[in-house]
Amino acid sequence: MKIACLFPGIGYTCDKPLMYYSSKMLTGLGWKVVPVSYGGFPSGVKGNAKKMKKCAEMALDQAEDILKDVAWHQYESVLFISKSVGTVVAGAYAQKHHIACRHVLFTPVEATFSFGIRDAIAFHGTSDPWVESDFVRESCSREGLTLYITEKTNHSLETGNVDADIETLKNTMRIVKEYAAGKDC
């Protein structure tokens, strides 16, 4: 049995493209998919480390409640798919509960790299205003994580050009599918 948990971002919920299509794809491949939806966050988080930390703490508390009945030991494969602040929540949750899992990190933020995540792939856009590209590159390199960089995309891996964004989404989902299948990407 395989389980995938979706840890969304602050405004990037499980019904947004990266999370939605990850969920649909994994469900189609036989994975049990558990969305970890949370909310009630303060406004004005971007650029405010104190508010970002508060959001991560709030989301982790809500994730604890949502996932409290999951019997992790019964799954042969656990995959955490996360976005933005969700990458922090997924890392903190896995560390706290000693869950051996793989991670898909969509647009990780600085705090993501403080949890010793080792088995992961990460996606970053060079126009992401939430975190510097050099920081993400260096952090992924230091942790041994495979990083996929999409030039000129924002924190949602989008440019505003629908055709380009659909192509990015298609390529991203292909990589996620291969990673979920256990293939080296």
FENKA-V561732 format. One record per residue. D_CENTER is the distance of its C-alpha to the mean C-alpha in Angstrom with 1 decimal. Layout:
# FENKA-V561732
d_center->{D_CENTER D_CENTER}
This chain:
# FENKA-V561732
d_center->{21.3 17.5 14.9 11.3 9.6 7.4 6.2 6.9 8.1 11.8 13.3 10.6 11.2 10.8 13.8 12.5 12.6 9.2 8.4 12.2 13.0 10.5 12.1 15.5 15.4 14.5 17.0 19.5 19.1 20.0 16.9 17.0 14.0 13.5 11.8 11.4 12.9 14.1 16.2 19.3 17.9 20.5 20.9 21.1 18.0 17.4 19.4 20.3 19.0 20.8 19.3 15.7 16.6 18.2 15.3 13.0 16.1 16.7 13.3 13.7 17.3 16.4 13.8 16.8 19.0 17.0 16.4 19.8 21.6 19.3 21.4 18.9 21.9 22.8 19.9 20.4 16.8 13.6 10.2 7.0 4.4 1.8 3.5 6.3 8.1 5.7 4.6 8.4 9.0 7.4 9.3 12.3 12.6 12.6 15.1 17.2 17.7 18.0 15.8 15.9 12.7 10.8 7.1 5.3 3.6 4.3 7.0 6.8 9.9 12.9 12.6 9.5 12.2 14.6 13.5 14.8 11.8 13.8 12.8 9.7 9.4 7.9 8.8 10.8 13.7 16.9 17.8 14.8 16.8 14.4 14.5 17.1 16.6 18.9 17.0 13.8 16.2 18.2 15.5 14.0 17.6 18.6 16.0 16.8 13.3 13.7 12.7 13.1 14.6 15.7 18.8 19.5 16.4 15.0 11.8 11.3 12.4 15.7 19.3 21.2 23.0 22.3 23.4 21.4 18.2 18.9 19.5 16.2 14.4 16.8 16.3 12.5 13.0 15.8 13.8 11.1 14.3 16.1 13.5 13.4 17.2 17.3 18.5 18.2 16.5}
